[in-house]
Amino acid sequence: MSPDLLLPVITSIGWLILVGSALASHRLGWGPMVKMTLVWVAIFAGIFLVVEWFMIARDTASGLI
């Protein structure tokens, strides 16, 4: 992992903690809470992978020029 990605990873973890605490405040049962938590983790992982893919594509394109 490059140092340029360190800040986005740390802020994403912070956002996940914020979402988790908001979810816990609803006092749902364990089943719905785990399901919603996994959905949020999937959303953040998907966004992270898309951003990572664009960064790799940009570096590859600049190497071709």
Secondary structure as UniProt FT lines:
FT   HELIX           3..5
FT   HELIX           6..25
FT   HELIX           30..64
//
